[in-house]
Amino acid sequence: MEEEERKATAEDRRLLEKLAVPPGLCATCEHLRLLASRRSVFVRCGLAATDPWFPRYPPLPVVACPGYRAQR
Ligand code: SF4
C-alpha cells in the first residue's frame, strides 16, 4: 500500500474534525503531519523526527503538549 507523509492542508484539517477520535491540539498545531493512504489517515507528530520525546503517533486526543505551536 502506498503511503505518503505530508504537511496537513486546510482540507485535511477539516477532515480531521470528522475522525471518530478527535485529535485535540494536533488538529491546529504547526507540527501536525499526516500519513495518508487511499483508505486511511493517521495523525503524526512532525517533532518526532528530531526529538524522541515526542511519539511519532501521539495518543489521541492530545489535550496538553509542550511542543504545541498554533499553525500560522
Ligand atoms: S507537537 Fe504536540 S500538538 Fe503538535 S503535532 Fe506534535 S503531538 Fe500534536
Residues whose N, C-alpha, C, O or C-beta is under 5 A from the ligand:
A	BS01	SF4	L25 C26 C29 H31 L32 R44 C45 G46 L47 P58 V62 C65 G67 Y68
